[in-house]
Amino acid sequence: MADAAVTVAPPLQKKQAVVLIHGIGEQRPMATLWKLVELVWTQAPRKPGAPPRAVYSEPDEMSGVFELRRLSTNQNAFGKRTDFFEYYWAHMMHGNEWRDVLGWLSALAARRRGQVPPQLHKAWMTIRTIVFVMPFFLFVFSGGAIFSGATGHDASFAVLATLLAIAFAALVALDQVFVSPVLGDAARYLRPTPKNISCRQEIRARGLALLEALHDSGKYDRIVLVGLSLGGGIAY
């Protein structure tokens, strides 16, 4: 009796992985990744007659963070499927203070003009103005208020004191909303001071661990890194 024909299934085509690294600020897990998938997949133009594009939210077994999901697509025009991952690092960057930002900006402002690329001269001059000129005006206002109070100019003292109180309140609010939680991430990651070494190390080490896990899984023949804002520096 002749042997029955054996059908061998063709090997599964490997997928590609896209790893998004988010930027500064107190980012929420998956918020940026969903926007990326919508931009490059679900809302991107497609050829007439092409099958509808789908996205499947599945457990992320690679990152080790339970707040994250893997977003998988159906096949594109070339028969390739894509898994989108987010490398989430915001929870590793905590304890930011306004002193971190001030120290970072002061170091940038103290650079000589020849150390600054020409395309960044305007930004450099803006930083120098913030670091060196604005404190001078605050000092003048404070001195004027003290002098007005000491010499009995109550009206001038009241105006200057009010302006100082408004400026102080605005600075405190700006620090709580933007300076420490947002700029603080860049200030600490981009400046290797002793306070910042541990978070810089942890962010890089976990990012490498994620890439190694993707490589070792054998599921992907291409891994694409997408960095947003400071995420570009982390990816590099």
C-alpha positions, 0 to 999 in steps of 0.5 A, spaced: 500 500 500 502 506 497 504 511 503 499 517 504 501 523 502 504 528 507 502 535 507 507 540 510 505 546 512 509 552 510 513 556 515 510 561 518 512 568 516 516 572 521 513 579 524 516 585 525 516 589 531 515 596 533 517 599 539 515 606 541 519 610 547 515 615 549 517 622 551 518 627 557 512 628 562 508 624 566 506 620 560 500 614 561 501 607 559 499 606 552 496 613 551 502 614 546 502 608 543 495 608 541 496 614 537 502 611 533 498 605 531 492 610 529 497 614 525 501 609 521 496 603 521 488 604 522 488 611 519 493 611 514 491 611 506 490 604 503 489 602 496 482 600 494 480 593 495 485 592 500 482 588 506 480 592 512 485 594 517 485 591 524 488 592 531 488 586 536 490 588 544 493 582 547 498 581 553 505 584 553 509 578 555 516 582 553 516 588 557 514 585 564 509 591 566 502 589 567 500 596 565 502 595 558 499 591 552 501 589 545 498 591 539 498 587 533 495 588 526 493 583 521 497 583 514 499 589 510 499 589 503 506 584 503 503 579 508 507 582 514 504 583 521 506 588 526 506 588 533 507 594 537 510 595 543 511 601 548 517 601 552 515 605 558 520 608 563 516 614 566 515 610 572 523 610 573 524 617 573 521 620 579 523 625 585 524 631 580 526 638 583 526 645 580 533 644 582 535 639 577 532 643 572 536 650 574 542 646 574 541 643 567 539 650 564 545 653 568 550 648 565 547 649 558 547 657 559 555 657 561 557 654 555 561 658 550 558 660 544 563 656 540 561 650 544 554 651 541 552 649 534 549 655 530 542 652 529 541 652 536 544 659 538 537 662 539 535 657 544 542 658 547 541 665 548 533 664 550 536 659 556 542 665 558 536 670 558 532 665 563 538 664 567 542 670 568 537 676 566 530 674 569 533 673 576 536 680 576 530 683 574 527 679 580 533 682 585 531 689 582 524 688 584 525 686 591 530 691 592 525 696 590 520 694 594 524 693 600 527 701 599 520 703 598 517 700 605 523 703 608 522 710 606 515 710 607 512 710 600 507 705 601 503 705 594 510 703 591 511 698 596 504 695 595 505 695 587 512 692 588 510 687 593 504 685 589 508 684 583 513 679 587 507 675 590 504 674 583 511 672 580 512 667 586 505 664 585 506 663 578 513 660 578 510 655 584 505 653 579 509 653 573 514 648 577 508 644 579 505 643 572 511 643 567 518 645 570 519 639 575 514 633 572 516 635 565 523 638 564 525 635 570 525 628 566 530 631 561 534 635 566 536 628 570 536 623 564 541 628 560 546 630 566 550 624 569 550 627 576 550 622 582 543 623 583 541 621 576 546 615 575 541 610 578 535 612 574 539 613 567 542 606 568 535 603 570 532 606 564 537 603 559 538 597 562 530 595 561 530 598 554 536 593 552 532 587 556 526 588 552 530 588 545 534 582 547 527 579 549 524 581 542 530 578 539 531 571 543 523 570 541 525 568 534 518 571 532 521 577 528 525 579 522 525 586 523 525 591 530 524 598 529 525 603 534 521 610 534 523 615 539 518 621 541 522 627 544 527 624 549 525 617 547 529 619 541 535 620 545 534 614 549 533 609 543 539 612 540 
